[in-house]
Amino acid sequence: MSRTITISVPHSLGQQMALERVTSLCNQIRAQYADRMKVTKEVWTGNRLDFAIEALTRTVSGAIDVEDNAVAIAVDLPFLLWPLASKAKALIERRAKAILQPA
């Protein structure tokens, strides 16, 4: 049983620039939290990333869709991580908005 966090972050960067920034952020997060999480799935299909991460002995999965004017993020949290849902959503939204700001 899981709970899905959904976030849509609008942008004016165009799809290619947004895709580059999302890819860069994913790499930063992987490096920053390497001691606390393990990426077990990272599959790009066009402008969609399907991922799975092991953290706190649980698997968190989801998808990121990079569109022309928005990035849609869906994260499935397992039952035991539900108490972290609001904090996780706020963190994801804050990081996404920061990287999708025009330069």
HUQUI-V663434 format. One record per backbone hydrogen bond with DSSP energy under -1.0 kcal/mol. CO is the residue of the C=O (numbers start at 1). NH is the residue of the N-H. E is the energy in kcal/mol with one decimal. If there is no record, write none. Layout:
CO&NH&E + CO&NH&E
This chain:
1&79&-1.5 + 3&77&-3.3 + 5&75&-2.5 + 7&73&-3.3 + 9&71&-2.2 + 14&18&-2.1 + 15&19&-2.6 + 16&20&-2.2 + 17&21&-2.2 + 18&22&-2.6 + 19&23&-2.5 + 20&24&-2.2 + 21&25&-2.4 + 22&26&-2.5 + 23&27&-2.0 + 24&28&-2.3 + 25&29&-2.9 + 26&30&-2.3 + 27&31&-2.0 + 28&32&-3.0 + 29&33&-2.5 + 33&36&-2.0 + 33&37&-1.6 + 38&54&-3.0 + 41&52&-1.9 + 43&50&-2.5 + 45&48&-1.4 + 47&66&-2.7 + 48&45&-2.9 + 49&64&-2.3 + 50&43&-2.7 + 51&62&-2.1 + 52&40&-2.3 + 52&41&-1.7 + 53&60&-3.4 + 54&38&-2.0 + 55&58&-1.9 + 58&55&-3.1 + 60&53&-3.1 + 61&76&-3.7 + 62&51&-2.5 + 63&74&-2.7 + 64&49&-2.8 + 65&72&-2.7 + 69&11&-2.1 + 70&67&-2.8 + 71&9&-2.7 + 72&65&-3.0 + 73&7&-2.7 + 74&63&-2.4 + 75&5&-3.2 + 76&61&-1.4 + 77&3&-2.5 + 78&81&-2.2 + 79&82&-1.6 + 81&84&-2.0 + 82&85&-2.2 + 84&88&-2.9 + 85&89&-2.7 + 86&90&-2.1 + 87&91&-2.3 + 88&92&-2.7 + 89&93&-2.7 + 90&94&-2.3 + 91&95&-2.5 + 92&96&-2.6 + 93&97&-2.6 + 94&98&-2.0 + 95&99&-1.9 + 96&100&-1.4
